[in-house]
Amino acid sequence: MRVFIAVQLDDDIKDYIMIKQSEIKKYISGGSLTGPDNFHITLKFLGELDARHIESVKRAMNDAASSFGNFTFKSFIISSI
């Protein structure tokens, strides 16, 4: 199982990304773009892990995250050059 640590995005950020994807689609042919249900920011890719290790990874992450408070993105801007 492919496992990674990620931050979920708020709906307003997902909406913004969807708008930008619509603009990008004009310039590409073929392929597919990620849907909003899969939008996230990957903090660390852990790689392939056996399913029996998932619960211990979850516990470790919950323990580590419990010492930190909530955070917010101050800005999230996608622009072209």
Secondary structure as UniProt FT lines:
FT   STRAND          2..8
FT   HELIX           11..25
FT   TURN            26..27
FT   HELIX           36..38
FT   STRAND          40..48
FT   HELIX           51..53
FT   HELIX           54..65
FT   TURN            66..67
//
